[in-house]
Each structure stands twice: as structure tokens, then as C-alpha cells.
């Protein structure tokens, strides 16, 4: 049996919700728990910067030309927000169970400052351009740290005292892993990866504006052609594809969770033409905006909680 499955199953039993899928705050800052009791077909979603840990069941991610699986006792490390497609696999007898950790930049900077060159990441391509999304098998000290985090969730005092310490160790262990560069690169300045991350902040903070590739390249302090290449390497998308997907995913949230009308959602995410919005929404989600409520559940979170 997977090492984390019994701990996650025990924690699920403490949550009174009878929903077949859901997300819940754990009481440890930046840590959320999620469960899915049925297979969820491949569908578009937005993953925020963070660490998605699966202890039972599995997920398949599709990003650009890549396909990756992360399942029992593995995780997905994300250095930037990424719109991609994901399928989830769980059953009522064996639901998909996992947790998501936000990545606190202050904690990252603190760890890197304390261990700096001893991590050896400068010699593993951390300052170059690379994908911001990587699956990682967990074992040894990293798996033990996740187990300690799960063990403390049911006790309020443990959550308060031991929870943040366990999160810090998990981030530290991932920094030392083969894909530590995904997080380490966020602490570097004036690198192509850091510049792309800065342009992504502009997109997510101002996605409804008429942003152009030139605007984004200027924000990243890069030439248009080099920016375009680096952006696709980091996110798996071209800048305009990424912007379009962010707008459509934001619109889906407005339609499903806030009950906005189609025209309202279109204008709020930056479309001047509701008809164009409807065409692109249907092309992306395979249903019209008016049928957004019928879309498969995904563990991207409702407003008020962090996406997983």
C-alpha cells in the first residue's frame, strides 16, 4: 500500500462533507486537502504555483507536447501558474486523495539564503530556461516529511506548532531534489526564468487588458523573439495562447461559481465581443458558456481557496 494513503484516508474521515469531490482547508497555512471519488475526464484547468501531492489514485497532466502521470506518493512541482489539461482517477472505494502546498516566496528566499551554494542548484541549470512544471517521485526524507505533516492535521496544537515546520522541510527537500531548480529559480533575479515569471504576474494581474506580446516582452526586459522562445519553454504555451487560456479559465470561474451571465463574463475577462468569447469558450471546453455548469469537476478551487 502507498505510504500516504492510510493517513489521507484517516484525515478524509474527519471531514463531514458527503460530496463526491471537494477541497478543504487543513488549518495549516497554505495547505489544502482534496478528494475525488470518481474518474474526471481530461479537462482544462489552471494550476497555481505550488506543490500538489497525491497519496492515493493518480492524475495525468497534458502540457504542450508533454504528458506526465503523478500518483501515489508522488507530487507535481509548479514554479509558475500554468493552464493545462488534467484527468483524475479515483473511485468511491479508492478515491483520489492529496494535499496542495502553496509556495511562500519568503520561505524560499530564507532557505536559499541559509543553504545557498550548498544546494548545488547553480550547476543543475537552475539559472537557465526550463519547464516550470515537473512531476517528482517521493521517497526517503521527503516522503517522511509529508507523512509528518499529515499526522499533525487532526490535532489543533500539532497543526499550529508542527505543521509549518513540516511544510518548511518539504520545501527544503524538494529544493534538494532532482527538480529543485523549478522552485530555486524563483529566488534568482535577472534570469530568463525570473523574467518570464514577472511577465506572468502581469498577465494574472491584468488579464482583461489588451496585452500584447510586445507589452509582455517589455515587462520581462527581453527582446520579442527571445521572450517568445523562453515563455514557451517555461509554460509550454505561446504568450497569446497562455493569455487566452487564462481568460477562458477565469471566465469559467465567473460562470460556475459567481453565476455571471455570458456577456458579463466575456467583458470582465477582456473580450470585446461576446460572440467571439462564446466561440472560443466552446472550442476550449467543448461546451458553450451557457452550459459551463455541466463541465466536469476539477480540483482547481472555488474562489476563496487556492487552486490545486
C-alpha positions as CSV (number, residue, x, y, z in Angstrom):
1,X,0.0,0.0,0.0
2,X,1.1,3.5,-0.7
3,X,2.7,5.2,2.4
4,X,0.5,8.2,2.5
5,X,-2.9,6.5,1.7
6,X,-3.8,5.5,5.2
7,X,-3.0,8.9,6.6
8,X,-5.0,10.7,3.9
9,X,-7.9,8.2,4.3
10,X,-8.0,8.9,8.1
11,X,-8.0,12.6,7.5
12,X,-10.8,12.4,4.9
13,X,-12.9,10.6,7.6
14,X,-12.7,13.8,9.8
15,X,-14.3,16.0,7.1
16,X,-18.1,15.9,7.3
17,X,-18.8,16.7,3.7
18,X,-20.6,13.9,1.7
19,X,-19.7,15.5,-1.7
20,X,-18.0,13.1,-4.1
21,X,-15.4,15.7,-4.8
22,X,-14.1,18.6,-2.8
23,X,-11.4,20.7,-1.3
24,X,-11.0,21.7,2.4
25,X,-8.6,23.9,4.3
26,X,-6.5,21.9,6.7
27,X,-5.7,24.6,9.3
28,X,-2.0,24.7,8.3
29,X,-1.4,27.9,6.5
30,X,-1.1,27.3,2.7
31,X,-2.1,23.7,2.9
32,X,-5.3,22.3,1.4
33,X,-6.7,18.8,1.2
34,X,-8.6,17.5,-1.8
35,X,-10.5,14.3,-2.7
36,X,-12.1,13.0,-5.9
37,X,-14.3,9.9,-5.6
38,X,-14.7,9.3,-9.4
39,X,-12.8,9.5,-12.6
40,X,-12.7,13.0,-14.0
41,X,-12.1,13.2,-17.8
42,X,-9.3,15.3,-19.3
43,X,-10.3,18.9,-19.0
44,X,-8.7,22.4,-19.0
45,X,-7.7,23.9,-15.6
46,X,-5.3,26.4,-14.1
47,X,-2.7,25.2,-11.6
48,X,-1.1,28.0,-9.5
49,X,2.4,28.0,-8.2
50,X,2.8,25.2,-5.6
51,X,3.3,21.6,-4.8
52,X,0.5,19.1,-5.5
53,X,1.0,15.8,-3.5
54,X,-1.0,12.7,-4.4
55,X,-1.2,9.8,-1.9
56,X,-3.9,7.7,-3.5
57,X,-5.3,7.5,-7.0
58,X,-3.5,9.3,-9.8
59,X,-3.6,12.2,-12.2
60,X,-2.5,12.7,-15.8
61,X,-1.3,16.1,-17.0
62,X,-1.0,17.4,-20.5
63,X,1.1,20.4,-21.2
64,X,2.1,21.4,-24.7
65,X,3.6,18.2,-26.2
66,X,4.2,16.7,-22.8
67,X,2.2,14.1,-20.9
68,X,3.0,13.1,-17.3
69,X,1.5,11.0,-14.6
70,X,1.7,11.7,-10.9
71,X,0.1,9.3,-8.5
72,X,0.6,7.5,-5.2
73,X,3.5,9.0,-3.2
74,X,4.4,11.5,-5.9
75,X,3.9,15.2,-6.5
76,X,3.8,17.9,-9.1
77,X,6.1,20.9,-8.6
78,X,4.9,24.1,-10.2
79,X,7.1,27.2,-10.4
80,X,4.6,29.4,-12.2
81,X,0.8,29.4,-12.7
82,X,0.1,27.1,-15.7
83,X,-3.1,26.5,-17.7
84,X,-3.0,22.9,-18.9
85,X,-5.3,19.8,-19.1
86,X,-5.6,17.2,-16.5
87,X,-7.5,13.9,-15.9
88,X,-8.1,12.5,-12.5
89,X,-8.7,8.9,-11.5
90,X,-10.4,7.8,-8.3
91,X,-13.4,5.6,-7.2
92,X,-15.8,5.6,-4.2
93,X,-13.8,2.6,-2.9
94,X,-10.4,4.1,-3.6
95,X,-10.8,7.9,-4.0
96,X,-8.0,10.1,-5.3
97,X,-6.6,11.9,-2.2
98,X,-4.0,14.5,-1.8
99,X,-2.9,17.9,-0.5
100,X,-1.7,21.1,-2.1
101,X,1.0,23.3,-0.6
102,X,1.3,27.0,-1.6
103,X,4.9,28.1,-2.2
104,X,5.8,31.0,0.0
105,X,8.5,33.1,-1.6
106,X,9.7,34.4,1.8
107,X,10.3,30.8,2.9
108,X,12.1,30.0,-0.4
109,X,14.4,33.0,-0.1
110,X,15.1,32.2,3.5
111,X,16.1,28.6,2.7
112,X,18.2,29.6,-0.2
113,X,19.9,32.3,1.8
114,X,20.7,29.8,4.6
115,X,21.9,27.0,2.3
116,X,22.8,28.9,-0.9
117,X,25.6,27.3,-2.9
118,X,25.4,24.1,-0.7
119,X,22.3,23.1,-2.6
120,X,24.3,22.9,-5.8
121,X,21.5,24.1,-8.0
122,X,23.6,26.6,-9.9
123,X,25.2,23.6,-11.5
124,X,21.9,21.9,-12.5
125,X,20.6,24.5,-14.9
126,X,18.6,26.5,-12.3
127,X,19.5,29.8,-13.8
128,X,18.7,28.9,-17.4
129,X,15.4,28.5,-19.2
130,X,13.5,25.3,-18.3
131,X,10.0,24.0,-17.7
132,X,8.2,25.3,-14.7
133,X,6.2,22.1,-14.2
134,X,7.8,18.8,-13.2
135,X,6.5,15.5,-11.6
136,X,8.6,14.1,-8.8
137,X,8.6,10.7,-7.1
138,X,8.8,11.0,-3.4
139,X,10.8,8.7,-1.1
140,X,13.1,8.7,1.9
141,X,13.2,12.0,3.8
142,X,10.7,13.8,1.6
143,X,8.1,11.2,2.0
144,X,8.7,11.1,5.7
145,X,8.3,14.9,5.9
146,X,4.9,14.7,4.1
147,X,3.9,11.9,6.5
148,X,4.7,14.1,9.5
149,X,2.6,16.9,8.0
150,X,-0.4,14.6,7.5
151,X,0.0,13.1,11.0
152,X,-0.4,16.5,12.7
153,X,-3.5,17.6,10.8
154,X,-6.0,16.1,13.2
155,X,-4.6,17.8,16.3
156,X,-5.1,21.6,16.6
157,X,-1.9,22.1,18.7
158,X,0.2,19.9,16.4
159,X,-1.2,21.7,13.3
160,X,-0.2,25.0,14.8
161,X,3.3,24.0,16.0
162,X,4.4,21.2,13.8
163,X,2.5,21.9,10.6
164,X,4.6,24.9,9.4
165,X,7.8,23.1,10.3
166,X,6.8,20.1,8.2
167,X,5.9,22.4,5.3
168,X,9.3,24.1,5.6
169,X,11.0,20.7,5.5
170,X,9.0,19.6,2.5
171,X,10.0,22.7,0.5
172,X,13.6,22.2,1.6
173,X,13.6,18.5,0.5
174,X,12.1,19.5,-2.9
175,X,14.8,22.2,-3.3
176,X,17.4,19.4,-2.9
177,X,15.6,17.0,-5.3
178,X,16.3,16.5,-9.0
179,X,13.7,19.1,-9.8
180,X,14.7,21.6,-7.2
181,X,15.6,24.2,-9.8
182,X,11.8,24.7,-10.5
183,X,11.5,26.4,-7.1
184,X,15.1,27.6,-6.7
185,X,14.8,29.7,-9.9
186,X,12.1,31.8,-8.4
187,X,14.7,33.3,-6.0
188,X,17.1,34.3,-8.8
189,X,16.8,37.7,-10.3
190,X,17.6,38.9,-13.9
191,X,17.5,35.5,-15.4
192,X,15.2,34.5,-18.3
193,X,13.1,32.2,-16.0
194,X,12.7,35.0,-13.5
195,X,11.8,37.5,-16.3
196,X,9.1,35.1,-17.6
197,X,7.7,34.8,-14.0
198,X,7.5,38.6,-13.8
199,X,5.6,38.7,-17.1
200,X,3.2,36.1,-15.8
201,X,2.4,38.3,-12.8
202,X,1.4,41.0,-15.3
203,X,-0.9,38.6,-17.1
204,X,-2.6,37.3,-14.0
205,X,-3.0,40.8,-12.5
206,X,-4.2,42.5,-15.7
207,X,-5.5,39.7,-18.0
208,X,-8.6,41.8,-19.0
209,X,-6.4,44.5,-20.6
210,X,-5.4,44.5,-24.3
211,X,-1.9,43.0,-23.6
212,X,0.4,42.3,-26.5
213,X,3.5,40.2,-26.8
214,X,5.5,43.4,-27.1
215,X,4.0,44.6,-23.7
216,X,4.9,41.3,-22.0
217,X,8.4,41.2,-23.5
218,X,9.0,44.8,-22.3
219,X,7.8,43.8,-18.8
220,X,10.3,40.9,-18.9
221,X,13.1,43.2,-20.2
222,X,13.6,40.8,-23.2
223,X,13.5,41.1,-27.0
224,X,10.3,39.8,-28.5
225,X,11.8,36.7,-30.2
226,X,13.8,35.6,-27.2
227,X,10.9,36.3,-24.9
228,X,8.6,34.2,-27.1
229,X,11.0,31.2,-27.0
230,X,11.7,31.4,-23.3
231,X,8.0,31.8,-22.5
232,X,7.1,28.6,-24.3
233,X,9.9,26.7,-22.7
234,X,8.8,27.7,-19.2
235,X,5.0,27.4,-19.6
236,X,4.5,25.1,-22.6
237,X,2.4,27.7,-24.3
238,X,3.0,30.7,-26.5
239,X,2.3,34.1,-24.8
240,X,-1.0,34.6,-26.6
241,X,-2.2,31.0,-26.1
242,X,-1.4,31.4,-22.4
243,X,-3.3,34.7,-22.2
244,X,-6.3,33.3,-24.0
245,X,-6.5,30.2,-21.7
246,X,-6.2,32.3,-18.6
247,X,-9.1,34.5,-19.7
248,X,-11.2,31.5,-20.6
249,X,-10.5,29.7,-17.3
250,X,-11.2,32.9,-15.3
251,X,-14.5,33.2,-17.3
252,X,-15.4,29.6,-16.4
253,X,-14.9,30.5,-12.7
254,X,-17.2,33.6,-13.1
255,X,-19.9,31.5,-14.8
256,X,-19.8,28.5,-12.5
257,X,-19.0,30.0,-9.1
258,X,-20.3,33.5,-9.3
259,X,-23.3,33.0,-11.6
260,X,-22.3,35.6,-14.1
261,X,-24.2,35.9,-17.4
262,X,-22.3,35.0,-20.5
263,X,-22.0,38.7,-21.6
264,X,-20.8,39.8,-18.2
265,X,-18.1,37.1,-18.0
266,X,-16.9,37.9,-21.6
267,X,-16.4,41.6,-20.8
268,X,-14.9,41.0,-17.4
269,X,-12.1,38.8,-18.8
270,X,-11.3,41.2,-21.7
271,X,-13.4,40.1,-24.7
272,X,-15.0,42.9,-26.7
273,X,-17.3,40.5,-28.5
274,X,-19.5,38.0,-26.5
275,X,-20.0,36.0,-29.7
276,X,-16.2,35.6,-30.2
277,X,-15.9,34.7,-26.5
278,X,-18.6,32.0,-26.9
279,X,-16.9,30.5,-29.9
280,X,-13.5,30.3,-28.2
281,X,-15.0,29.1,-24.9
282,X,-16.8,26.2,-26.8
283,X,-13.6,25.4,-28.7
284,X,-11.6,25.2,-25.5
285,X,-14.1,23.5,-23.1
286,X,-16.3,21.6,-25.8
287,X,-19.4,23.2,-24.3
288,X,-21.0,26.6,-24.7
289,X,-20.6,29.2,-21.9
290,X,-24.3,28.7,-21.0
291,X,-23.6,25.1,-20.2
292,X,-20.5,25.8,-18.1
293,X,-22.2,24.2,-15.0
294,X,-22.1,20.8,-16.8
295,X,-18.3,20.8,-17.1
296,X,-16.5,18.0,-15.1
297,X,-15.5,18.9,-11.6
298,X,-11.8,19.8,-11.3
299,X,-9.8,20.3,-8.2
300,X,-9.0,23.9,-9.2
301,X,-10.5,25.6,-6.3
302,X,-13.6,27.8,-6.0
303,X,-13.0,31.4,-5.1
304,X,-11.6,31.8,-1.6
305,X,-9.3,28.8,-1.7
306,X,-6.1,28.2,-3.6
307,X,-6.1,26.1,-6.7
308,X,-4.7,22.5,-6.6
